[in-house]
Amino acid sequence: MNDSRENHAPDIMVPLLAGLAIGFVVGILLAPKSGKETRKDLVEKGEEFMEKSIESFEAAKVKLAVASDVGKEFVEKRRDSFQKVVKSAEDTADKVKKKVDTVIKKGKAAAKKVEDSIY
């Protein structure tokens, strides 16, 4: 199926994005640029960050939808298999019950013959 990195992507994504944002802001604030240049860079990088965040979110949504579909398909297949097993068990139980009923009837008939022959 999927490797473990894909399964834990949402757990890693938020701290990773937060760390990148904090590192970026600290780097910009410590850079030797004028205030106007720094503000311009902050706006540009903020827009880039938002674009990447949206792209990451959309990719995560797609992966989640795929995982959901796979899960639904898995459950449906198992449900069908389980229903077949239940049906087979019911059929077998019906056959066994009919055989037991036949044996009981024959046993009662034999007991009746023995009883009639004794009296």
VODO-214361 format. One record per residue: residue number from 0; residue in one letter; y, x, z of N, C-alpha, C, O in turn. Coordinates in steps of 0.2 Angstrom, whole numbers, m for minus. Each point is the difference from the previous one (the first is absolute). Layout:
N
k->NUM | r->a | n.v->Y | n.u->X | n.w->Z | ca.v->Y | ca.u->X | ca.w->Z | c.v->Y | c.u->X | c.w->Z | o.v->Y | o.u->X | o.w->Z
...
// end
This chain:
119
k->0 | r->m | n.v->m6 | n.u->4 | n.w->0 | ca.v->6 | ca.u->m4 | ca.w->0 | c.v->6 | c.u->4 | c.w->0 | o.v->0 | o.u->5 | o.w->m4
k->1 | r->n | n.v->5 | n.u->m6 | n.w->8 | ca.v->6 | ca.u->4 | ca.w->0 | c.v->m1 | c.u->5 | c.w->5 | o.v->m3 | o.u->0 | o.w->5
k->2 | r->d | n.v->7 | n.u->6 | n.w->m6 | ca.v->m1 | ca.u->5 | ca.w->5 | c.v->5 | c.u->m1 | c.w->6 | o.v->4 | o.u->m5 | o.w->m1
k->3 | r->s | n.v->m5 | n.u->8 | n.w->6 | ca.v->4 | ca.u->m2 | ca.w->7 | c.v->7 | c.u->1 | c.w->m1 | o.v->4 | o.u->m4 | o.w->4
k->4 | r->r | n.v->m1 | n.u->8 | n.w->m8 | ca.v->7 | ca.u->0 | ca.w->m1 | c.v->3 | c.u->m6 | c.w->m2 | o.v->6 | o.u->m2 | o.w->2
k->5 | r->e | n.v->m9 | n.u->m2 | n.w->m7 | ca.v->2 | ca.u->m6 | ca.w->m2 | c.v->0 | c.u->m5 | c.w->5 | o.v->4 | o.u->m5 | o.w->0
k->6 | r->n | n.v->m10 | n.u->5 | n.w->4 | ca.v->0 | ca.u->m5 | ca.w->5 | c.v->5 | c.u->0 | c.w->5 | o.v->1 | o.u->m5 | o.w->4
k->7 | r->h | n.v->1 | n.u->11 | n.w->m2 | ca.v->5 | ca.u->1 | ca.w->5 | c.v->7 | c.u->1 | c.w->m2 | o.v->5 | o.u->2 | o.w->3
k->8 | r->a | n.v->m3 | n.u->m3 | n.w->m10 | ca.v->6 | ca.u->1 | ca.w->m3 | c.v->6 | c.u->m4 | c.w->4 | o.v->5 | o.u->3 | o.w->1
k->9 | r->p | n.v->m6 | n.u->m9 | n.w->1 | ca.v->5 | ca.u->m4 | ca.w->4 | c.v->2 | c.u->3 | c.w->6 | o.v->5 | o.u->0 | o.w->3
k->10 | r->d | n.v->m10 | n.u->3 | n.w->1 | ca.v->1 | ca.u->3 | ca.w->6 | c.v->4 | c.u->7 | c.w->0 | o.v->4 | o.u->1 | o.w->4
k->11 | r->i | n.v->m5 | n.u->2 | n.w->m10 | ca.v->4 | ca.u->7 | ca.w->m1 | c.v->6 | c.u->m1 | c.w->m3 | o.v->5 | o.u->4 | o.w->1
k->12 | r->m | n.v->m4 | n.u->m10 | n.w->m5 | ca.v->6 | ca.u->m1 | ca.w->m4 | c.v->7 | c.u->0 | c.w->4 | o.v->5 | o.u->3 | o.w->m2
k->13 | r->v | n.v->m5 | n.u->m7 | n.w->7 | ca.v->6 | ca.u->m1 | ca.w->4 | c.v->2 | c.u->6 | c.w->3 | o.v->6 | o.u->2 | o.w->0
k->14 | r->p | n.v->m10 | n.u->2 | n.w->4 | ca.v->2 | ca.u->6 | ca.w->3 | c.v->2 | c.u->5 | c.w->m5 | o.v->5 | o.u->4 | o.w->1
k->15 | r->l | n.v->m8 | n.u->m3 | n.w->m7 | ca.v->2 | ca.u->4 | ca.w->m5 | c.v->6 | c.u->m1 | c.w->m3 | o.v->5 | o.u->4 | o.w->0
k->16 | r->l | n.v->m3 | n.u->m10 | n.w->m1 | ca.v->6 | ca.u->m2 | ca.w->m3 | c.v->6 | c.u->1 | c.w->5 | o.v->5 | o.u->2 | o.w->m2
k->17 | r->a | n.v->m6 | n.u->m4 | n.w->8 | ca.v->5 | ca.u->1 | ca.w->6 | c.v->1 | c.u->8 | c.w->0 | o.v->6 | o.u->2 | o.w->1
k->18 | r->g | n.v->m11 | n.u->2 | n.w->m1 | ca.v->1 | ca.u->7 | ca.w->1 | c.v->4 | c.u->3 | c.w->m6 | o.v->4 | o.u->4 | o.w->1
k->19 | r->l | n.v->m6 | n.u->m6 | n.w->m7 | ca.v->4 | ca.u->2 | ca.w->m6 | c.v->7 | c.u->m2 | c.w->1 | o.v->5 | o.u->4 | o.w->m2
k->20 | r->a | n.v->m3 | n.u->m10 | n.w->4 | ca.v->7 | ca.u->m2 | ca.w->0 | c.v->3 | c.u->4 | c.w->6 | o.v->6 | o.u->2 | o.w->m1
k->21 | r->i | n.v->m9 | n.u->m1 | n.w->6 | ca.v->4 | ca.u->4 | ca.w->6 | c.v->1 | c.u->7 | c.w->m3 | o.v->5 | o.u->2 | o.w->1
k->22 | r->g | n.v->m10 | n.u->1 | n.w->m4 | ca.v->1 | ca.u->7 | ca.w->m2 | c.v->5 | c.u->0 | c.w->m5 | o.v->4 | o.u->5 | o.w->m1
k->23 | r->f | n.v->m3 | n.u->m10 | n.w->m4 | ca.v->5 | ca.u->0 | ca.w->m5 | c.v->7 | c.u->0 | c.w->3 | o.v->4 | o.u->3 | o.w->m1
k->24 | r->v | n.v->m3 | n.u->m8 | n.w->6 | ca.v->6 | ca.u->m1 | ca.w->3 | c.v->2 | c.u->6 | c.w->4 | o.v->6 | o.u->2 | o.w->m1
k->25 | r->v | n.v->m10 | n.u->1 | n.w->5 | ca.v->1 | ca.u->6 | ca.w->3 | c.v->2 | c.u->6 | c.w->m5 | o.v->5 | o.u->4 | o.w->1
k->26 | r->g | n.v->m8 | n.u->m3 | n.w->m6 | ca.v->1 | ca.u->5 | ca.w->m5 | c.v->7 | c.u->m1 | c.w->m3 | o.v->4 | o.u->4 | o.w->m2
k->27 | r->i | n.v->m2 | n.u->m11 | n.w->0 | ca.v->6 | ca.u->m1 | ca.w->m3 | c.v->6 | c.u->1 | c.w->5 | o.v->5 | o.u->3 | o.w->m2
k->28 | r->l | n.v->m6 | n.u->m5 | n.w->8 | ca.v->5 | ca.u->1 | ca.w->5 | c.v->1 | c.u->8 | c.w->2 | o.v->6 | o.u->1 | o.w->1
k->29 | r->l | n.v->m11 | n.u->3 | n.w->m2 | ca.v->1 | ca.u->7 | ca.w->1 | c.v->2 | c.u->4 | c.w->m6 | o.v->1 | o.u->6 | o.w->1
k->30 | r->a | n.v->m1 | n.u->m9 | n.w->m7 | ca.v->2 | ca.u->3 | ca.w->m6 | c.v->7 | c.u->2 | c.w->0 | o.v->4 | o.u->m4 | o.w->2
k->31 | r->p | n.v->m2 | n.u->9 | n.w->m5 | ca.v->7 | ca.u->2 | ca.w->0 | c.v->4 | c.u->m3 | c.w->m6 | o.v->2 | o.u->3 | o.w->m5
k->32 | r->k | n.v->m1 | n.u->m10 | n.w->5 | ca.v->3 | ca.u->m3 | ca.w->m5 | c.v->6 | c.u->m4 | c.w->3 | o.v->0 | o.u->m1 | o.w->6
k->33 | r->s | n.v->4 | n.u->m1 | n.w->m10 | ca.v->6 | ca.u->m4 | ca.w->2 | c.v->m3 | c.u->m7 | c.w->2 | o.v->m5 | o.u->m2 | o.w->m2
k->34 | r->g | n.v->9 | n.u->m2 | n.w->6 | ca.v->m2 | ca.u->m7 | ca.w->2 | c.v->m1 | c.u->m4 | c.w->m6 | o.v->m4 | o.u->m4 | o.w->0
k->35 | r->k | n.v->9 | n.u->4 | n.w->m5 | ca.v->m1 | ca.u->m4 | ca.w->m6 | c.v->m7 | c.u->1 | c.w->m3 | o.v->m3 | o.u->m4 | o.w->m2
k->36 | r->e | n.v->2 | n.u->11 | n.w->1 | ca.v->m7 | ca.u->2 | ca.w->m4 | c.v->m6 | c.u->m3 | c.w->4 | o.v->m5 | o.u->m2 | o.w->m2
k->37 | r->t | n.v->6 | n.u->3 | n.w->9 | ca.v->m6 | ca.u->m2 | ca.w->4 | c.v->m1 | c.u->m7 | c.w->0 | o.v->m6 | o.u->m2 | o.w->0
k->38 | r->r | n.v->12 | n.u->m2 | n.w->0 | ca.v->m1 | ca.u->m7 | ca.w->0 | c.v->m3 | c.u->m2 | c.w->m7 | o.v->m5 | o.u->m5 | o.w->0
k->39 | r->k | n.v->7 | n.u->8 | n.w->m5 | ca.v->m3 | ca.u->m2 | ca.w->m7 | c.v->m7 | c.u->2 | c.w->0 | o.v->m4 | o.u->m4 | o.w->m2
k->40 | r->d | n.v->2 | n.u->10 | n.w->5 | ca.v->m7 | ca.u->2 | ca.w->0 | c.v->m4 | c.u->m5 | c.w->4 | o.v->m6 | o.u->m2 | o.w->m1
k->41 | r->l | n.v->9 | n.u->0 | n.w->7 | ca.v->m4 | ca.u->m5 | ca.w->4 | c.v->m1 | c.u->m7 | c.w->m3 | o.v->m5 | o.u->m2 | o.w->0
k->42 | r->v | n.v->10 | n.u->0 | n.w->m4 | ca.v->m1 | ca.u->m6 | ca.w->m4 | c.v->m5 | c.u->0 | c.w->m5 | o.v->m5 | o.u->m4 | o.w->m1
k->43 | r->e | n.v->5 | n.u->10 | n.w->m3 | ca.v->m5 | ca.u->1 | ca.w->m5 | c.v->m7 | c.u->1 | c.w->3 | o.v->m5 | o.u->m3 | o.w->m3
k->44 | r->k | n.v->4 | n.u->7 | n.w->8 | ca.v->m6 | ca.u->1 | ca.w->3 | c.v->m3 | c.u->m7 | c.w->3 | o.v->m6 | o.u->m1 | o.w->0
k->45 | r->g | n.v->11 | n.u->m2 | n.w->3 | ca.v->m2 | ca.u->m7 | ca.w->3 | c.v->m3 | c.u->m5 | c.w->m5 | o.v->m5 | o.u->m3 | o.w->1
k->46 | r->e | n.v->9 | n.u->3 | n.w->m7 | ca.v->m3 | ca.u->m4 | ca.w->m5 | c.v->m7 | c.u->2 | c.w->m3 | o.v->m4 | o.u->m4 | o.w->m1
k->47 | r->e | n.v->3 | n.u->11 | n.w->1 | ca.v->m6 | ca.u->3 | ca.w->m2 | c.v->m5 | c.u->m2 | c.w->5 | o.v->m6 | o.u->m2 | o.w->m2
k->48 | r->f | n.v->7 | n.u->2 | n.w->8 | ca.v->m4 | ca.u->m1 | ca.w->6 | c.v->m2 | c.u->m8 | c.w->m1 | o.v->m6 | o.u->m1 | o.w->1
k->49 | r->m | n.v->11 | n.u->m3 | n.w->m2 | ca.v->m2 | ca.u->m7 | ca.w->0 | c.v->m5 | c.u->m1 | c.w->m6 | o.v->m4 | o.u->m4 | o.w->0
k->50 | r->e | n.v->6 | n.u->7 | n.w->m6 | ca.v->m4 | ca.u->m1 | ca.w->m6 | c.v->m8 | c.u->2 | c.w->1 | o.v->m4 | o.u->m4 | o.w->m1
k->51 | r->k | n.v->4 | n.u->10 | n.w->4 | ca.v->m7 | ca.u->2 | ca.w->2 | c.v->m3 | c.u->m4 | c.w->5 | o.v->m6 | o.u->m1 | o.w->0
k->52 | r->s | n.v->9 | n.u->m2 | n.w->5 | ca.v->m2 | ca.u->m4 | ca.w->5 | c.v->m3 | c.u->m6 | c.w->m3 | o.v->m5 | o.u->m3 | o.w->1
k->53 | r->i | n.v->9 | n.u->0 | n.w->m6 | ca.v->m2 | ca.u->m6 | ca.w->m3 | c.v->m6 | c.u->1 | c.w->m4 | o.v->m5 | o.u->m4 | o.w->m1
k->54 | r->e | n.v->5 | n.u->10 | n.w->m3 | ca.v->m6 | ca.u->1 | ca.w->m4 | c.v->m6 | c.u->1 | c.w->4 | o.v->m6 | o.u->m2 | o.w->m1
k->55 | r->s | n.v->6 | n.u->5 | n.w->7 | ca.v->m5 | ca.u->1 | ca.w->5 | c.v->m3 | c.u->m6 | c.w->2 | o.v->m6 | o.u->m1 | o.w->1
k->56 | r->f | n.v->11 | n.u->m4 | n.w->1 | ca.v->m2 | ca.u->m6 | ca.w->3 | c.v->m3 | c.u->m4 | c.w->m6 | o.v->m5 | o.u->m3 | o.w->2
k->57 | r->e | n.v->7 | n.u->3 | n.w->m8 | ca.v->m3 | ca.u->m4 | ca.w->m5 | c.v->m7 | c.u->3 | c.w->m2 | o.v->m5 | o.u->m4 | o.w->m1
k->58 | r->a | n.v->4 | n.u->11 | n.w->2 | ca.v->m7 | ca.u->3 | ca.w->m1 | c.v->m4 | c.u->m2 | c.w->5 | o.v->m6 | o.u->m2 | o.w->m1
k->59 | r->a | n.v->8 | n.u->1 | n.w->7 | ca.v->m4 | ca.u->m2 | ca.w->6 | c.v->m2 | c.u->m7 | c.w->m1 | o.v->m6 | o.u->m2 | o.w->2
k->60 | r->k | n.v->11 | n.u->m2 | n.w->m4 | ca.v->m2 | ca.u->m7 | ca.w->m1 | c.v->m5 | c.u->m1 | c.w->m5 | o.v->m5 | o.u->m4 | o.w->0
k->61 | r->v | n.v->5 | n.u->8 | n.w->m6 | ca.v->m5 | ca.u->0 | ca.w->m5 | c.v->m7 | c.u->2 | c.w->3 | o.v->m5 | o.u->m4 | o.w->m1
k->62 | r->k | n.v->5 | n.u->9 | n.w->5 | ca.v->m6 | ca.u->3 | ca.w->3 | c.v->m3 | c.u->m6 | c.w->5 | o.v->m6 | o.u->m1 | o.w->0
k->63 | r->l | n.v->10 | n.u->m2 | n.w->3 | ca.v->m2 | ca.u->m5 | ca.w->5 | c.v->m3 | c.u->m6 | c.w->m4 | o.v->m5 | o.u->m3 | o.w->2
k->64 | r->a | n.v->8 | n.u->1 | n.w->m7 | ca.v->m2 | ca.u->m5 | ca.w->m4 | c.v->m7 | c.u->1 | c.w->m3 | o.v->m5 | o.u->m4 | o.w->0
k->65 | r->v | n.v->4 | n.u->10 | n.w->m2 | ca.v->m6 | ca.u->2 | ca.w->m3 | c.v->m6 | c.u->0 | c.w->5 | o.v->m5 | o.u->m2 | o.w->m1
k->66 | r->a | n.v->7 | n.u->5 | n.w->7 | ca.v->m5 | ca.u->0 | ca.w->6 | c.v->m1 | c.u->m7 | c.w->2 | o.v->m6 | o.u->m1 | o.w->2
k->67 | r->s | n.v->10 | n.u->m3 | n.w->m2 | ca.v->m1 | ca.u->m7 | ca.w->2 | c.v->m5 | c.u->m3 | c.w->m5 | o.v->m4 | o.u->m4 | o.w->2
k->68 | r->d | n.v->5 | n.u->5 | n.w->m9 | ca.v->m4 | ca.u->m3 | ca.w->m5 | c.v->m7 | c.u->3 | c.w->1 | o.v->m5 | o.u->m4 | o.w->0
k->69 | r->v | n.v->4 | n.u->10 | n.w->1 | ca.v->m6 | ca.u->3 | ca.w->1 | c.v->m4 | c.u->m3 | c.w->6 | o.v->m6 | o.u->m1 | o.w->0
k->70 | r->g | n.v->10 | n.u->0 | n.w->6 | ca.v->m3 | ca.u->m3 | ca.w->6 | c.v->m2 | c.u->m7 | c.w->m1 | o.v->m5 | o.u->m2 | o.w->2
k->71 | r->k | n.v->9 | n.u->m2 | n.w->m6 | ca.v->m2 | ca.u->m7 | ca.w->m1 | c.v->m6 | c.u->0 | c.w->m5 | o.v->m5 | o.u->m4 | o.w->2
k->72 | r->e | n.v->4 | n.u->9 | n.w->m7 | ca.v->m6 | ca.u->0 | ca.w->m4 | c.v->m6 | c.u->2 | c.w->4 | o.v->m5 | o.u->m3 | o.w->m1
k->73 | r->f | n.v->6 | n.u->8 | n.w->6 | ca.v->m6 | ca.u->2 | ca.w->4 | c.v->m2 | c.u->m6 | c.w->4 | o.v->m6 | o.u->m1 | o.w->1
k->74 | r->v | n.v->11 | n.u->m2 | n.w->2 | ca.v->m2 | ca.u->m6 | ca.w->5 | c.v->m4 | c.u->m6 | c.w->m5 | o.v->m5 | o.u->m2 | o.w->3
k->75 | r->e | n.v->8 | n.u->1 | n.w->m8 | ca.v->m3 | ca.u->m5 | ca.w->m5 | c.v->m7 | c.u->2 | c.w->m2 | o.v->m5 | o.u->m5 | o.w->0
k->76 | r->k | n.v->4 | n.u->11 | n.w->m2 | ca.v->m7 | ca.u->2 | ca.w->m1 | c.v->m5 | c.u->m1 | c.w->5 | o.v->m5 | o.u->m2 | o.w->0
k->77 | r->r | n.v->8 | n.u->4 | n.w->6 | ca.v->m5 | ca.u->0 | ca.w->6 | c.v->m1 | c.u->m7 | c.w->2 | o.v->m6 | o.u->m2 | o.w->2
k->78 | r->r | n.v->11 | n.u->m2 | n.w->m3 | ca.v->m1 | ca.u->m8 | ca.w->2 | c.v->m5 | c.u->m2 | c.w->m5 | o.v->m5 | o.u->m4 | o.w->2
k->79 | r->d | n.v->5 | n.u->5 | n.w->m8 | ca.v->m5 | ca.u->m2 | ca.w->m5 | c.v->m7 | c.u->2 | c.w->2 | o.v->m5 | o.u->m4 | o.w->0
k->80 | r->s | n.v->4 | n.u->11 | n.w->1 | ca.v->m6 | ca.u->2 | ca.w->2 | c.v->m3 | c.u->m3 | c.w->7 | o.v->m6 | o.u->m2 | o.w->0
k->81 | r->f | n.v->11 | n.u->1 | n.w->5 | ca.v->m2 | ca.u->m3 | ca.w->6 | c.v->m3 | c.u->m8 | c.w->m2 | o.v->m5 | o.u->m2 | o.w->3
k->82 | r->q | n.v->9 | n.u->m1 | n.w->m7 | ca.v->m2 | ca.u->m7 | ca.w->m2 | c.v->m7 | c.u->0 | c.w->m3 | o.v->m4 | o.u->m5 | o.w->1
k->83 | r->k | n.v->3 | n.u->10 | n.w->m5 | ca.v->m7 | ca.u->0 | ca.w->m3 | c.v->m5 | c.u->1 | c.w->5 | o.v->m6 | o.u->m3 | o.w->m1
k->84 | r->v | n.v->7 | n.u->8 | n.w->6 | ca.v->m5 | ca.u->1 | ca.w->5 | c.v->m1 | c.u->m6 | c.w->4 | o.v->m6 | o.u->m2 | o.w->2
k->85 | r->v | n.v->11 | n.u->m2 | n.w->0 | ca.v->0 | ca.u->m6 | ca.w->4 | c.v->m4 | c.u->m5 | c.w->m4 | o.v->m5 | o.u->m3 | o.w->3
k->86 | r->k | n.v->6 | n.u->2 | n.w->m10 | ca.v->m4 | ca.u->m5 | ca.w->m4 | c.v->m7 | c.u->2 | c.w->0 | o.v->m4 | o.u->m4 | o.w->1
k->87 | r->s | n.v->3 | n.u->10 | n.w->m2 | ca.v->m7 | ca.u->3 | ca.w->0 | c.v->m4 | c.u->m2 | c.w->6 | o.v->m6 | o.u->m2 | o.w->1
k->88 | r->a | n.v->10 | n.u->4 | n.w->5 | ca.v->m3 | ca.u->m2 | ca.w->7 | c.v->m2 | c.u->m7 | c.w->1 | o.v->m5 | o.u->m2 | o.w->2
k->89 | r->e | n.v->10 | n.u->m2 | n.w->m5 | ca.v->m1 | ca.u->m7 | ca.w->1 | c.v->m6 | c.u->m3 | c.w->m4 | o.v->m4 | o.u->m4 | o.w->2
k->90 | r->d | n.v->3 | n.u->7 | n.w->m8 | ca.v->m5 | ca.u->m2 | ca.w->m4 | c.v->m7 | c.u->2 | c.w->3 | o.v->m5 | o.u->m4 | o.w->0
k->91 | r->t | n.v->5 | n.u->10 | n.w->2 | ca.v->m6 | ca.u->3 | ca.w->4 | c.v->m2 | c.u->m5 | c.w->6 | o.v->m5 | o.u->m1 | o.w->1
k->92 | r->a | n.v->10 | n.u->0 | n.w->3 | ca.v->m1 | ca.u->m4 | ca.w->6 | c.v->m2 | c.u->m7 | c.w->m2 | o.v->m5 | o.u->m3 | o.w->3
k->93 | r->d | n.v->7 | n.u->0 | n.w->m9 | ca.v->m2 | ca.u->m7 | ca.w->m2 | c.v->m8 | c.u->1 | c.w->m2 | o.v->m4 | o.u->m5 | o.w->2
k->94 | r->k | n.v->3 | n.u->10 | n.w->m6 | ca.v->m7 | ca.u->1 | ca.w->m2 | c.v->m5 | c.u->1 | c.w->6 | o.v->m5 | o.u->m3 | o.w->1
k->95 | r->v | n.v->7 | n.u->7 | n.w->4 | ca.v->m4 | ca.u->1 | ca.w->6 | c.v->0 | c.u->m7 | c.w->4 | o.v->m6 | o.u->m1 | o.w->3
k->96 | r->k | n.v->11 | n.u->m2 | n.w->m2 | ca.v->0 | ca.u->m7 | ca.w->3 | c.v->m5 | c.u->m5 | c.w->m3 | o.v->m4 | o.u->m3 | o.w->3
k->97 | r->k | n.v->4 | n.u->3 | n.w->m10 | ca.v->m5 | ca.u->m4 | ca.w->m3 | c.v->m7 | c.u->2 | c.w->1 | o.v->m5 | o.u->m4 | o.w->1
k->98 | r->k | n.v->4 | n.u->11 | n.w->m1 | ca.v->m7 | ca.u->2 | ca.w->1 | c.v->m2 | c.u->m2 | c.w->7 | o.v->m6 | o.u->m1 | o.w->2
k->99 | r->v | n.v->10 | n.u->2 | n.w->3 | ca.v->m1 | ca.u->m1 | ca.w->7 | c.v->m2 | c.u->m8 | c.w->1 | o.v->m4 | o.u->m1 | o.w->3
k->100 | r->d | n.v->8 | n.u->m3 | n.w->m6 | ca.v->m1 | ca.u->m7 | ca.w->0 | c.v->m7 | c.u->m2 | c.w->m3 | o.v->m3 | o.u->m4 | o.w->3
k->101 | r->t | n.v->1 | n.u->7 | n.w->m8 | ca.v->m6 | ca.u->m1 | ca.w->m3 | c.v->m6 | c.u->2 | c.w->5 | o.v->m5 | o.u->m3 | o.w->1
k->102 | r->v | n.v->6 | n.u->9 | n.w->2 | ca.v->m5 | ca.u->3 | ca.w->4 | c.v->0 | c.u->m5 | c.w->6 | o.v->m6 | o.u->m2 | o.w->3
k->103 | r->i | n.v->11 | n.u->0 | n.w->0 | ca.v->0 | ca.u->m5 | ca.w->6 | c.v->m3 | c.u->m6 | c.w->m2 | o.v->m5 | o.u->m3 | o.w->4
k->104 | r->k | n.v->6 | n.u->0 | n.w->m10 | ca.v->m3 | ca.u->m6 | ca.w->m2 | c.v->m8 | c.u->1 | c.w->m1 | o.v->m4 | o.u->m5 | o.w->2
k->105 | r->k | n.v->2 | n.u->10 | n.w->m5 | ca.v->m7 | ca.u->2 | ca.w->m1 | c.v->m3 | c.u->1 | c.w->7 | o.v->m6 | o.u->m3 | o.w->1
k->106 | r->g | n.v->9 | n.u->6 | n.w->4 | ca.v->m2 | ca.u->1 | ca.w->6 | c.v->m1 | c.u->m7 | c.w->4 | o.v->m5 | o.u->m1 | o.w->4
k->107 | r->k | n.v->10 | n.u->m3 | n.w->m5 | ca.v->m1 | ca.u->m7 | ca.w->4 | c.v->m5 | c.u->m4 | c.w->m3 | o.v->m4 | o.u->m3 | o.w->3
k->108 | r->a | n.v->3 | n.u->4 | n.w->m10 | ca.v->m6 | ca.u->m4 | ca.w->m3 | c.v->m6 | c.u->3 | c.w->2 | o.v->m5 | o.u->m4 | o.w->2
k->109 | r->a | n.v->4 | n.u->10 | n.w->m1 | ca.v->m6 | ca.u->3 | ca.w->2 | c.v->m2 | c.u->m1 | c.w->7 | o.v->m5 | o.u->m2 | o.w->2
k->110 | r->a | n.v->11 | n.u->2 | n.w->2 | ca.v->m1 | ca.u->m2 | ca.w->7 | c.v->m2 | c.u->m8 | c.w->1 | o.v->m4 | o.u->m1 | o.w->4
k->111 | r->k | n.v->7 | n.u->m3 | n.w->m8 | ca.v->m2 | ca.u->m7 | ca.w->0 | c.v->m8 | c.u->m1 | c.w->m2 | o.v->m3 | o.u->m4 | o.w->3
k->112 | r->k | n.v->1 | n.u->8 | n.w->m8 | ca.v->m7 | ca.u->0 | ca.w->m2 | c.v->m5 | c.u->2 | c.w->6 | o.v->m5 | o.u->m4 | o.w->1
k->113 | r->v | n.v->7 | n.u->9 | n.w->2 | ca.v->m4 | ca.u->3 | ca.w->6 | c.v->0 | c.u->m6 | c.w->5 | o.v->m5 | o.u->m1 | o.w->3
k->114 | r->e | n.v->11 | n.u->m1 | n.w->m1 | ca.v->1 | ca.u->m5 | ca.w->5 | c.v->m5 | c.u->m7 | c.w->m2 | o.v->m3 | o.u->m2 | o.w->4
k->115 | r->d | n.v->4 | n.u->0 | n.w->m10 | ca.v->m4 | ca.u->m6 | ca.w->m2 | c.v->m8 | c.u->2 | c.w->0 | o.v->m4 | o.u->m5 | o.w->2
k->116 | r->s | n.v->2 | n.u->11 | n.w->m3 | ca.v->m7 | ca.u->1 | ca.w->0 | c.v->m2 | c.u->1 | c.w->7 | o.v->m6 | o.u->m1 | o.w->1
k->117 | r->i | n.v->10 | n.u->3 | n.w->4 | ca.v->m2 | ca.u->0 | ca.w->7 | c.v->m1 | c.u->m7 | c.w->3 | o.v->m5 | o.u->m1 | o.w->3
k->118 | r->y | n.v->9 | n.u->m3 | n.w->m5 | ca.v->0 | ca.u->m7 | ca.w->3 | c.v->m3 | c.u->m5 | c.w->m4 | o.v->m1 | o.u->m6 | o.w->2
// end
